[in-house]
Amino acid sequence: MPKITFIVDNKEYCVDAVVGDTLLVTAKKNNVPLFGGCDGACVCGTCHVLIDENHISKAGEIEYAEDDLLDCLPKREENSRLACQVIVTEDMDNAIVTVIR
């Protein structure tokens, strides 16, 4: 079971993640304050996160809809993703995910 550390407002939440869940589901299951306004439909951008550089390549391919939505966000970075679109894998063990507000 991979461990993922979420950073929200400088507070760390180290949680056990279930392979196959999204980062958004993982956060919700573990009471991490990560808002997902569209509940995973990839239409709002409220679950914007930054994945640490050691794990961004392990977060899977970014699909067109996610990429397009991220382009509309003012704080997009090279390692930006939407938590509702990233599926947890074993390779994501020890990933650090920073929530962007």
N, C-alpha and C positions, 0 to 999 in steps of 0.2 A: 504494500500500500504506500504510494508516494506521499511524502510530506511536502506541503506547499506553505510558504509564508506570505501572507497578505499584509501589506502595509497600508494602513488607513489613518490619515491625519497623524503621522509619526508614531502610531501604535501598531505593534506587530501581533499578528494572529497566526500561530503555527498550527496547522491543522492536518489531519489525515484526509487524503482525497481518495475517491473511488475511481479507478480506471474506467473510462467511458462516460463519466459525468462531465459536464462543462465546468469551467471555472466559476460561473455564476451559480450553478446548482451547488457546487462545493462550498462556496461562500455562504449561501443561504442555509445549508445543512449545518454549518458550524457557527452560525450567528455572527458572521463577519458583516459589518455594515457596508455592503456593496449593493447599491440600488440598481435594479434592472426594470426600468419603467415599462418596457414592452414584454417583459417576462420571457425573453429569449427569442423574439421574432426578428431581431436584427433590423429594427426600424427607428430606434430612438437615440442610441449612442450613450445612454446614461451609465452603462457598465464599462466605460473606457478604462483600460488598465495599461500599464507598462510592464512588460515581462523582461526580467534581467537578461543581459546580453549572452549569458551562458546557456540560456534556455529558449530564447526566442526562436531559434532554428528548429526546436523540437515541438513547437506549438502548432505545427501543421500548416498547410497552405492556406493563404488568405483568399477567400472567395471574392468575387466581384462586388456583391452587395455590401459586404463588410468593408472592403477597401473604399468603395464609393462613400459610404457613411462616414468613415474615419476622415476622409478628405474634407468633410463639412465641419469637423470639430476644430476649435481654435488651438488646442494643445496637442495636436498630433505630432508624434515623434516616430523615428524609424522602428522602434520596438513597441509601438501602439497596437493594441488588439482590443476587441470587444470580448469581455469575459463570457458572454453568452454563445460565442462562436468557437471558443477554444476547448477542445476535448482533452481531458486529462489522460496522459499515457504514463507508463512506468518511467520513461525517459525524462519526465518532468519532475522527478524526485529532487527535492531541495530547491525548486524554483522560487524566486522572489517576485511577487506580483504587487505592484504599487497601484493603488486605486487613485484615479484622477478625478477630481471634483471640479 
